[in-house]
Amino acid sequence: MEGLFQKVVAVDGDITLNGLGISLEETSILKSSVSIVFHSAANIRFNARLEELLKSNTEGTKNLIEWSKELEKLKAFV
C-alpha cells in the first residue's frame, strides 16, 4: 500500500461544463496518463432546486463519462 496515494491526483474542474472546465494542456496530460476515474462530484444540498441538482448530478455525470471516454488508458470508472 505504500506509495499508493502518490498515484491518486484530485483534479479541479467543473462537471457542469463540456470539457469539465479543464485547460487543454492539462486535458492532454490526463488523457494520456489516467487509468481510473473516481467520480465523487455531487450536489448534496437538500434545499437545492431540482434544476440545479439535475445539472450537477445528472448532466455533470454524463459530461464526466463522455470526457472519460477519451482517456487512452482508462480501465475503470468508479
C-alpha positions, -999 to 999 in steps of 0.1 A, spaced: 0 0 0 30 23 4 31 47 -25 -5 41 -35 -16 77 -27 12 91 -48 -8 78 -78 -40 95 -68 -45 130 -80 -75 152 -74 -84 173 -105 -101 207 -101 -128 212 -127 -165 218 -132 -185 188 -143 -214 210 -155 -192 223 -183 -182 205 -215 -146 196 -212 -150 199 -174 -135 233 -174 -100 218 -176 -74 235 -197 -64 219 -230 -28 214 -217 -40 196 -185 -66 176 -205 -38 164 -229 -17 152 -199 -47 135 -182 -58 118 -214 -25 100 -218 -20 91 -182 -52 84 -163 -64 48 -159 -90 51 -132 -116 78 -127 -132 82 -93 -163 103 -97 -171 120 -64 -185 153 -75 -221 159 -65 -245 185 -52 -259 171 -19 -277 201 -6 -312 192 5 -325 226 -3 -312 229 -38 -336 235 -67 -343 204 -89 -328 222 -119 -295 227 -100 -294 191 -89 -301 178 -124 -274 200 -139 -247 189 -114 -257 153 -106 -271 141 -139 -257 162 -166 -224 166 -147 -221 128 -145 -228 125 -182 -202 151 -190 -176 133 -170 -185 99 -186 -182 115 -221 -149 131 -212 -136 99 -197 -142 80 -230 -113 99 -245 -88 86 -219 -63 64 -237 -56 41 -207 -90 40 -190 -95 7 -171 -123 17 -147 -148 45 -140 -159 44 -103 
